[in-house]
Amino acid sequence: MFNQILLPVDGSKASEQATEHALMLAETYDATVNALFVLDKSIVPNVFEDDSDDEQIETELRETA
């Protein structure tokens, strides 16, 4: 029934519950889970300023994720 499951996560309680459900489905149907971390840019607003370089942006976003 399921071959792949896309799981968007953001660290919220609802996201944790969705993760549990997705893992149960994956185990039941021998499916692959692909997680996509969703980040609200308001959490790290300074990263998106025009003078930020790509390396700085990547570092800050990875730390937040």
Secondary structure, DSSP 8 states (H G I E B T S, - for coil): --SEEEEEE-SSHHHHHHHHHHHHHHHHHT-EEEEEE---TTSSGGGGSTT--HHHHHHHHHHH-
